[in-house]
Amino acid sequence: MNNLRKIGLSALAGSLATFSANAADMSVSGGASISFDDTNRGFGDRGNGFYMGDSLKFNASGETDNGIGVAVYYEIDGGTLDDYNMKLSGDWGTLTFDGHGGSSAFGAVDDKTPNAYEEAWDVIDTNGATAGGTPTVINGGGGNNMFIYTSPSMGGATATVAYRNHESDAAESYMDFAVAISPEAVEGLTLGFANSDNTVASASNQDDDETTMYATYAFGAVTVGVQQSDLDSTASGSDLESISYGVTYAVNDDFSIGYSYHELETESTTDSDQESTGVSFSYTSGGMTIGGAMNEVENMGGTAATDREGYEFTLSFAF
């Protein structure tokens, strides 16, 4: 009986393996890249600023008998499982379940002003952490184990909705949405709006309402953009407003340069306006790309005279 059971299980495993190979397309990719940066230039000893990309990306996709597309993605970064998600797609749009590493509908459009490498407020990092050592940005919420629905294009308009069920670190479930419109009558123009409502776990259950709207326009070799964002909070003195601008110029098909600016104002009368500026570039030749940015921020986090600057450059190969 045990032998028969083993034979049956082996046969089932073999048939499943055959089915998977026939039904799904699988791929493994990894970047060959070398970067050099100093995210807090002039403060402390950076040491060896060179490092190599260490990410492996696994993708599998297929289609069910009733026409639903199924895709799964895993990334091993630095030897550990990092980002991963699963997607279902059809004529009705795409439903993504982001286990880790995804952006909410608002987070994906927190800065849509054009740049050639990174935003003006990016790159700067004074303590190597994701909070406290970087410029303040209005960027929505979200987190792990989040559902994201993206609609198909409807006359140039698409809608995205994100939902994350409540967990121990949040007083309520999180939800946001974003709408982008590229009018067919005006080639190169994109308009967008996003809103999020996030209740933060605290003694007062702080409620943050965030909105952003943006416009970008591409004409010839030039792309320009402007974006305005607001955060209204029930916590006293916590409201924020920001405005950002960006412009890129494609010198030719391979080389682009950009300039971007971001200003954030706090509600507190004792804070100073945070101002971030950045220049960036990107050059591609065959399968090789080199890009970088040099950014600086004044009054980081609203603290007067807290001025920082940093840079990052990356050489990568695609094959």
N, C-alpha and C positions, 0 to 999 in steps of 0.2 A: 504493500500500500504506500509506504514512504517513497519507494522508488518511482511508482507511478505518479505520485504527487510531484516529485522533483522533475520528472520528464515533462509533465504538464506545465509546470511553471517555467521551465526552460523554453518550451515551445512558445508560450505566451510572450515571454520576454523577447524572443527572437522576432516574433511577428510585430510587436510594438516597435522595436528598433527599426525594422524594415518600413513600417508605416511612417515613422517620424522622418526617416531619411527621404521618403518619397513626397511627404506632404509639406515639408518645411524647407525653406532656404536658410542656411546657416552660414555665418561669416564671423571671422575674428579679425580685428584690426587694431593697430597700435601706431602711434605717431613716433617718428624719429625726430626729436627736437632737443635743442640746447638753448637754455635761457640764461640771461645775466640781469640781475636787478639789484637795486638798493632802494627799499621802500620807505626808508627814514633817513635820507641822506644828510650827513653832517652830525648825526646823533649816534654815538656808540660806534663800536667796531663791527662793520658788516662781515668781515672775514671773506671767505671765498664766495663770491657772488654767483658763481656758475653752478648750474644744476641741469640734470637731464630729465626729460619726460619719462614717467614710469607708469603709464596707463595702458591697460588692455581692455578692449571693448568687444563684447560678445553680443551678436544679434541673431535672432531667429524669427522667421515670419512664414505665414502660410494662410490658407483660406479654408473655412469650413464648407460643408456641402451646401449650406444655404447662403453662401456668398459673403459671410462676415470675415473680414481680414483680422488676423490675430498676429501680434508681434510682441516680442519680449526682448528686453535689453538689460545687460549687466555690465558694469564697469569695475574692474579690479584696478585700484589706484594705490600705488605704494605698497603693494602686496596684500591689501585688504579690500574686501567688497565695499564699494563706495555707492555710486548711483545705480538705481535699478527701477524699471517700470514695465508695465504691460499695457498694450493698446488694442482696442477693438475699433474697427472702422468699417464704414459702408457709405451708401449714398446719403445717409442721414448725418454724417459727420464722423468725428473721432472721439472716443471716450478713453481717457488715459487714467490708469491708477498708478500714481507715483509713490513707490515705496520709500525712496530717498533721493534727494538731490534735485527735485523738480522745482519749478517756479509757479506760483499761483498766477491767475489771470492778470492781476495787478502787477505782480513782481516781474512778469515778462515784459511789461511796457513802462517800467518805472523811469527809464530814460531812453527815449526813442530819437533823441537828437543825433545827427550823424557824426561818426568819428571813424578814423582809419585803423584804430587798434582797440582802445578802451575809452570809457567815459572820463570826463575831467576829474571826478571825485574818486575814481578807481586808482589802483596801484599804491597809493599812500597807505601804510600800515605801520603804526609806531610800536606795537607790542606783539605782533604775530597772532593776535586773536581776532575773532570775527566781530567782537563788540568792544567798544571803548577805545580802540586804537585806530579807528578809521573815521573819515568824515561822516557827518550825519546826513541821511538821505530818507526821503519819504518813499518807501518801497513796498507797502502792503505787508501782508502776513503770510500765513500758510505753515507748511512744515511737512513732516513725513506722513505717509499713508493718506494721500490726498487725491480726490477725484477731480479730473479736469475734462470738461466737454468743450469741443470746438466745432462750430457749425460749418457746413459747406458755404462757399461763397454764394451770396444772393445779390446779384446785380452789383458786385464789387464790395459788398459788406459782409463781414464775418463777426460772429459773437463767440466769446469764450466765458465759461463759468467755472469757478473752482469751489470745491467744498471739502472741508476737513472736519471730521467728527471731533467732538470735544474729548480732551485728554486731561490728565492730572495737572498739566501746566497751563490750562486755559479754562476760563469760567464757562464759556459757551462754545458751540461749534463756530467755525470760521467759514465765511463765504465772501467771494468777490466776483466781479464780472468786468469784462472789457469788450468794447466794440471798436472795430477798425473799418474805415470806409475808404476805398480807392475809386473815386467816381470815374466811370468809363468816359465821361465827357471831358475830363481834364486829366490828360496823361501825365503821370509823374507825381500827382498830388495824393497824399494819404492823410486822413484825419482820424484821430482816435480819442476815446474817452474810457476811463476806468474808475471804478468805485469799490471800496472795501469797508466792511464793518467788523471791527475786531474788539472783543471784550477781553481785557487783560486781567488775569487772576491777581487780585490785590485786596487789601482791606476794603477798598471802596468799589471794587469791580470796575475799574477804569474802562471807559468805552471810547475807542478811537475810530473816527470816521475819516477816511482818506479819499480824495478825488484827484484825478489828474486828467489833463487834456493836452493834446499835442497836434502839431501839423508839420509834415515834411514835404518838400517839393524838389524834384530832380529835373533839371533842365540842362541838356547838353552834358558837359563834364562836371557840372556843379550840383551839389545837393545841399540844401539848407533846411534847418529845422528849429522849432521853438516849442517849449513845453512848460506848462505851469501846473504846480501841484500844491495841495493843501492838506493839512492834518488838523482836524478839530477834535479836541480831547476833553473829557469831563474832568480830567485832572487839572488843577489850577496851574497856570503858567506853562502848559505843555503844548500849546498850539504851535504849528509850524507852517511856513509858506516858502515855496522855492520857485525859481525861474531858471531856465537853462536854454542855451543857444548852441548851435553847432553848424559847422560848414565843412564840407570836404570837396576836394578838387582832384579829379582824375587826370593826372598829367598825361598819361597814355593808358593803354589797356592793361599795363602791368603795374604802374606806380600811382599810388594815391597818397595825398597828405590831408590832414585835418586839423581844425582848431575847435575847441569846445570850452564853454563857460557855464558854471553852475553857482547860483547864489541862494543861500538858505537863511531865512530870518526867523528868529524865535519870538515867542510872545513876551518873554521876560525883558524888562527894561534894562536889566544889568548885563545882558548878553550883547555881543557884537555879531554883526552879520558874517556868516561863514562864506568865503568866496573861494571857488576852485577853478583853476584854469589848466588846460592841457593841450599839448601839441602831439600829434601822432602821425605815423606813416605806415605804409604796407607796400612791399614790392614782391612780385611773383614772377618767376622765370622757370618755365617747365614745371617740374614737380617741387621746386624749391620756393619757400616763402620766408621773407625776413620782415619783421614788423616790430614796432616799439612805440612807447609813449614816454613823455617827460611831463609830469604833472606837479602842481603845487597847490597848497591850500593855506589860506589865511584865516585865523581865528577859528581853528577847528573845534567843532562842537559848540560854537558860540563863545568860547573862551578867548578873550583878547590877547593878542601877541603870541598865541599858540600857532606858529607858522611852521609848516613842514613841506618838504618836497621829496620826490622820488622818481625813479625811472625803471623801466623794464623793457628788455629787448629779447626777441625769440627768433631763432633760426630753425625752421622745420622742413621736413621732406615728406612728400606724399608718393607712395608707390604701391 
